[in-house]
Amino acid sequence: MPARTRFALGTLAALLLAAPAALAQVSDDVVKIGVLTDMNGPASTPTGQGSVTAAQMAVDDFGGKVLGKPITVIVGDHQLKPDIGAGIARRWYDVEQVDLIVDVPVSAVGLAVQNIANDKKKLLITHSTGATDFHGKFCSPYSMQWVFDTHALAVGTAQEVVKRGGDSWFFITDDYAFGHSLEKDASAMVTKLGGKVLGAVRPPFATPDLSSFVLQAQASKAKIIGIAAGPPNNINEIKTGGEFGVFKGGQQMAALLALITDIHSLGLPAAQGLLLTTSFYWDMDDKTREWSKRYFAKMNRMPTMWQAGVYSSVMYYLNAIKDAGTDEPLKVAAKMREKPIEDFFARNGKLREDGLMVHDLMLVQVKTPDESKYPWDYYKILAKISGEEAFGPPDPACSLGKK
């Protein structure tokens, strides 16, 4: 082969090899992920540093670079205040060139940050924000809800519990929008399946003494006492119920939101028999155990579904950048919707056009102390709940994906 021909072929090969790098585009030559969370308040144990650790684990496992550019993780504490959360998000997107914000516990903060993400045309993935409005009337092409929503937890729990004979309910409901939403969705499912709702009491948020509310629920003789509440009321209600002999008396409590760190805090003697729905359990199978044990080595506790979901979404986000050849938000989001989501966290997962990641859930029951054989061995898995059953169809209030 003539030297000139060899030179031309070599030049062509070099150009072809260089083409993907030339086409790859990363804004500011760095992919920056901001974990916006509660670092010291009541949500800090199920989110907080654990969510930061999960995000960093994903970055490290990915290799620390994407498209040849470094990936960095930064942290912000919104203190559970919507104005502080929105302010941090605005500064991150505008000044610090953050490409993606993750975590964001409590719905009021999540919705405030979603407004900023939509305005700035930057990506947001929430893990500990449960409001269905997030993917309903406020849905945005720039935001995703990865782990749960209030509808899935309420409907999933009510449906499976009624199927098992729990056909009479009494609710202890947090007296604000979050609690009301849980009660409404669960009540609708109970009555749809032929069960009865015998009543409800509605303590204010962070009520110091819940004794009278638990006694009313106990006196109702309902088979199931539905805990339509978040921290701190839900934990105190479960603890008080145990002290008053609710479980020993033949009634069961069903928590419409409870996390494994809550069970750890309560202890099995107080929490035993509790029913709840979760997106993730560390001891479900070999894949969940392998990742969770690596997480435990860093945090000295097992991950919540929110923390495991942070890792899952960050890994899918980084792979989408790699596949898209750019970190341009809408192109990355489109790539994330193309493939099924199947990893240690999600089973039969799919990111819908409305931003909701639909995946299978589990109904579990907290073990008795005698049933638990090793640390954090807390749950018996009673049923798998398909994502379609739990999350339901897209909300008509969301215009995304409509033809």
C-alpha atoms as one frame of an Amber mdcrd trajectory, in Angstrom:
protein
   0.000   0.000   0.000   1.454   3.379  -0.984   2.574   5.596   1.870   0.156
   8.340   0.845  -2.788   5.908   1.003  -1.696   4.575   4.400  -1.458   8.159
   5.687  -4.927   9.039   4.380  -6.494   5.907   5.918  -4.746   6.569   9.216
  -6.009  10.146   9.268  -9.545   8.984   8.509  -9.426   6.395  11.293  -8.194
   9.004  13.763 -10.990  11.349  12.808 -13.593   8.609  13.212 -12.245   7.697
  16.633 -12.270  11.331  17.688 -15.796  12.004  16.421 -17.726  10.922  19.542
 -15.501  13.095  21.739 -15.920  16.020  19.383 -19.686  15.611  19.443 -19.876
  15.148  23.222 -20.987  18.280  25.014 -20.818  18.888  28.757 -21.722  22.345
  30.004 -18.863  24.068  31.874 -16.747  20.920  31.440 -18.144  19.384  34.636
 -21.304  17.495  35.600 -22.416  18.848  38.960 -25.033  17.122  41.119 -26.541
  18.924  44.118 -28.017  16.907  46.992 -30.595  19.256  48.516 -31.709  17.693
  51.772 -32.307  17.988  55.520 -28.964  17.599  57.249 -29.972  18.110  60.892
 -33.771  18.098  61.229 -36.438  15.373  61.552 -35.900  14.103  57.986 -32.107
  13.887  58.297 -31.962  10.198  59.254 -33.981   8.822  56.304 -32.393  11.380
  53.914 -29.555  13.722  54.952 -26.011  12.423  54.932 -27.254   9.033  53.793
 -28.572  10.559  50.570 -25.272  12.384  50.050 -23.385   9.120  50.554 -25.653
   7.296  48.104 -25.121   9.955  45.419 -21.344   9.847  45.891 -21.375   6.034
  45.726 -23.100   6.243  42.334 -20.543   8.751  41.062 -17.649   6.622  42.312
 -19.109   3.412  40.858 -19.618   5.166  37.527 -15.914   6.057  37.494 -15.968
   9.727  38.511 -16.143  10.988  34.928 -18.659  11.031  32.095 -17.824  11.907
  28.484 -14.312  12.559  29.776 -15.483  15.275  32.197 -15.417  15.140  36.016
 -18.554  14.569  38.101 -18.888  16.432  41.393 -21.411  16.240  44.244 -22.292
  19.245  46.412 -24.618  19.456  49.419 -27.247  21.942  50.614 -29.411  21.965
  53.752 -32.886  23.395  53.130 -33.924  22.966  56.798 -37.386  21.807  55.630
 -38.217  25.397  54.623 -39.551  26.041  51.089 -38.042  29.534  50.838 -34.581
  28.303  51.819 -34.845  25.349  49.441 -35.920  27.572  46.559 -33.119  30.039
  47.306 -30.444  27.340  47.286 -31.834  25.861  44.073 -31.844  29.246  42.356
 -28.234  29.924  43.367 -27.119  26.437  42.370 -28.687  26.609  38.911 -27.732
  30.236  38.201 -24.340  30.705  39.852 -22.862  27.310  40.645 -23.998  25.684
  37.396 -25.550  22.635  39.034 -26.929  20.281  36.392 -29.150  18.101  38.588
 -30.714  18.459  42.051 -31.736  15.304  43.921 -33.478  14.169  47.134 -35.460
  17.195  48.503 -37.479  15.836  51.453 -41.002  17.116  52.227 -43.453  18.030
  49.529 -43.673  21.765  50.219 -39.942  22.151  49.601 -40.001  19.758  46.642
 -42.737  21.720  44.894 -40.945  25.030  45.547 -37.729  23.660  44.051 -39.662
  22.211  41.123 -40.829  25.730  40.236 -37.224  26.914  40.131 -36.070  23.916
  38.053 -38.829  24.525  35.546 -38.031  28.236  35.342 -34.289  27.610  34.908
 -34.820  24.640  32.568 -32.622  22.367  34.697 -33.227  18.848  35.959 -34.640
  17.827  39.339 -35.206  14.301  40.662 -37.068  13.981  43.944 -36.925  10.900
  46.136 -38.535  11.978  49.403 -41.282  14.218  47.971 -44.595  12.360  47.888
 -47.135  14.871  46.573 -49.005  13.540  43.547 -49.293  17.110  42.238 -45.595
  16.845  41.428 -46.412  14.657  38.431 -50.016  15.871  38.191 -51.074  19.467
  37.773 -47.514  20.758  38.348 -45.765  18.203  36.101 -42.732  19.443  34.217
 -40.430  17.994  31.552 -37.525  18.916  33.833 -38.608  17.057  36.981 -38.915
  13.397  37.969 -40.321  11.555  40.976 -38.264   8.401  41.470 -39.292   6.509
  44.627 -42.931   6.942  45.667 -45.997   9.111  45.843 -48.739   9.279  48.452
 -51.214   7.557  46.141 -48.992   4.495  45.635 -48.320   3.983  49.333 -51.918
   4.533  50.405 -53.550   2.521  47.634 -50.939  -0.236  47.723 -51.308  -0.736
  51.453 -55.115  -0.517  51.550 -55.570  -2.831  48.584 -53.355  -5.611  49.904
 -54.556  -5.326  53.519 -58.240  -5.515  52.530 -57.497  -8.549  50.355 -56.133
 -10.224  53.498 -59.269  -9.599  55.502 -58.543  -6.133  56.904 -61.919  -4.787
  55.798 -62.703  -2.269  58.551 -60.526   0.801  59.046 -60.162   3.763  61.368
 -57.662   6.503  60.488 -55.338   8.615  62.603 -54.559  11.361  60.129 -52.111
  14.253  60.240 -54.233  17.389  59.963 -52.606  18.905  56.879 -52.577  18.225
  53.144 -50.154  15.279  53.254 -52.191  13.326  55.804 -55.515  14.173  54.188
 -54.232  12.901  50.835 -53.130   9.585  52.348 -56.483   9.089  54.096 -58.494
  10.012  51.012 -56.684   7.583  48.692 -56.655   4.719  51.180 -60.341   5.231
  52.093 -61.347   5.161  48.438 -59.592   1.834  47.941 -61.045   0.312  51.130
 -64.617   1.164  50.120 -64.016   0.143  46.495 -63.089  -3.347  47.674 -66.153
  -3.621  49.901 -64.572  -2.578  53.193 -65.767   0.049  55.644 -64.171   3.172
  57.061 -65.472   3.554  60.620 -64.081   7.024  61.262 -61.013   9.177  61.687
 -59.286  11.510  64.118 -56.948  14.254  62.971 -54.213  15.355  65.388 -52.225
  18.454  64.442 -48.647  18.096  63.216 -46.123  17.248  65.963 -48.770  16.702
  68.657 -46.828  15.929  71.867 -49.437  13.589  73.428 -51.300  11.295  71.031
 -52.874   9.080  73.693 -56.458  10.261  73.236 -56.294   9.795  69.445 -54.923
   6.263  69.713 -57.554   5.376  72.338 -60.331   6.558  69.990 -58.930   4.393
  67.213 -58.655   1.441  69.569 -62.232   1.934  70.795 -63.545   1.874  67.214
 -62.868  -1.891  67.094 -61.705  -1.477  63.494 -59.528  -4.344  62.334 -57.028
  -1.877  60.880 -55.861   1.421  62.328 -54.529   3.390  59.383 -51.679   5.758
  60.233 -52.050   8.521  57.633 -49.129  10.533  58.935 -45.457  11.302  58.596
 -42.783  11.983  61.217 -43.003  12.622  64.072 -46.677  11.730  64.574 -46.539
   8.374  62.779 -43.733   7.037  64.967 -45.326   8.275  68.179 -48.689   6.786
  67.196 -47.161   3.387  66.513 -45.240   3.496  69.778 -48.317   4.574  71.746
 -50.399   1.875  70.070 -47.894  -0.755  71.165 -47.960   0.551  74.738 -51.777
   0.451  74.775 -51.891  -3.151  73.547 -53.376  -2.467  70.112 -51.590  -5.442
  68.511 -52.191  -7.768  71.461 -55.885  -6.893  71.307 -56.147  -8.237  67.753
 -56.081  -4.970  65.859 -53.351  -4.125  63.365 -51.776  -0.825  62.478 -51.068
  -0.008  58.847 -48.580   2.802  58.292 -49.183   4.622  55.032 -45.661   6.036
  55.324 -42.939   4.411  57.431 -39.259   3.840  56.750 -36.836   1.220  57.966
 -35.005   3.805  60.050 -38.324   4.491  61.813 -38.644   0.804  62.671 -35.056
   0.764  63.910 -35.771   3.764  66.121 -38.961   2.244  67.518 -37.515  -1.224
  68.066 -39.269  -4.488  67.218 -41.111  -4.822  70.560 -43.013  -1.598  69.770
 -43.308  -1.964  65.980 -43.974  -5.713  65.634 -47.004  -6.529  63.495 -47.057
  -3.155  61.726 -48.051  -3.287  58.057 -46.526  -0.897  55.521 -45.689  -0.483
  51.854 -42.165   0.223  50.653 -40.300   0.628  47.374 -37.160  -1.028  48.732
 -35.988  -3.456  51.400 -32.289  -4.064  51.872 -32.736  -7.795  52.589 -35.037
  -8.660  49.677 -32.500 -10.498  47.506 -28.812 -10.780  46.649 -28.754  -7.527
  44.652 -30.317  -5.443  47.414 -28.055  -7.023  50.031 -24.847  -6.456  48.055
 -25.437  -2.739  47.606 -26.880  -2.194  51.076 -23.922  -3.814  52.799 -21.577
  -1.458  50.952 -23.758   1.448  52.076 -23.817   0.126  55.651 -20.012   0.063
  55.722 -20.086   3.835  55.140 -23.118   4.849  57.227 -23.425   2.138  59.913
 -27.132   1.738  59.169 -29.188   0.253  56.376 -30.593   2.544  53.662 -34.140
   3.809  53.398 -36.011   3.546  50.120 -35.265   7.239  49.587 -31.498   6.823
  49.958 -31.375   3.727  47.743 -33.422   5.628  45.171 -30.871   8.459  45.100
 -28.151   6.045  43.995 -30.422   4.436  41.396 -31.452   7.715  39.779 -27.969
   9.241  39.765 -26.609   6.134  38.045 -29.377   6.245  35.416 -28.795   9.966
  34.923 -25.073   9.494  34.317 -25.661   6.627  31.909 -28.163   8.790  30.036
 -25.546  11.546  29.646 -23.143   8.953  28.273 -25.739   7.624  25.806 -26.911
  11.094  24.745 -23.383  12.465  24.305 -24.449  15.615  26.143 -25.734  16.839
  29.502 -28.413  18.969  27.799 -31.371  18.474  30.186 -34.199  17.473  27.860
 -31.995  15.151  25.802 -30.800  13.431  28.971 -34.379  13.118  30.272 -35.446
  11.597  26.953 -32.670   9.010  27.203 -33.726   8.155  30.756 -37.231   7.382
  29.458 -36.038   5.099  26.678 -34.887   2.105  28.711 -36.586  -0.006  31.376
 -35.291   0.724  34.879 -34.118  -2.539  36.391 -31.473  -2.465  39.095 -31.011
  -3.351  42.759 -33.557  -0.664  43.667 -36.291  -0.923  41.033 -38.140  -3.869
  39.573 -40.114  -3.408  36.346 -39.370   0.313  36.417 -40.273   2.806  33.710
 -39.956   6.592  33.698 -43.195   7.988  32.295 -43.622  11.149  30.282 -45.202
  12.844  33.315 -41.954  12.357  35.270 -43.165   9.535  37.542 -40.951   6.461
  37.766 -43.423   3.594  38.031 -42.058   0.407  39.614 -43.106  -2.488  41.812
 -43.707  -2.026  45.551 -43.942  -4.455  48.466 -46.393  -4.894  51.313 -44.374
  -5.928  54.358 -45.036  -6.721  57.993 -42.641  -5.900  60.806 -41.297  -9.051
  62.429 -41.570  -9.968  66.083 -38.337  -9.950  68.089 -38.292 -13.766  67.969
 -38.635 -13.805  64.170 -35.690 -11.439  63.634 -32.454 -13.423  63.278 -29.819
 -10.689  62.716 -29.439  -6.890  62.846 -31.882  -4.984  60.624 -33.828  -8.205
  59.880 -37.111  -6.369  60.266 -39.565  -7.225  57.475 -41.588 -10.165  56.230
 -42.534  -9.570  52.595 -46.237 -10.370  52.265 -46.939  -9.327  48.679 -45.465
  -7.704  45.619 -47.577  -4.861  44.216 -47.172  -4.010  40.545 -46.331  -0.433
  39.673 -49.404  -0.135  37.481 -51.669  -1.156  40.362 -49.996   1.072  42.929
 -49.326   4.253  40.964 -52.278   4.070  38.595 -52.585   5.854  35.223 -51.191
   9.333  34.530 -53.108  12.209  36.063 -55.265  13.925  33.415 -54.196  17.243
  34.966 -50.709  16.711  33.472 -50.438  17.752  29.845 -47.119  15.989  29.178
 -47.330  13.100  26.763 -50.802  14.016  25.519 -51.271  13.954  21.799
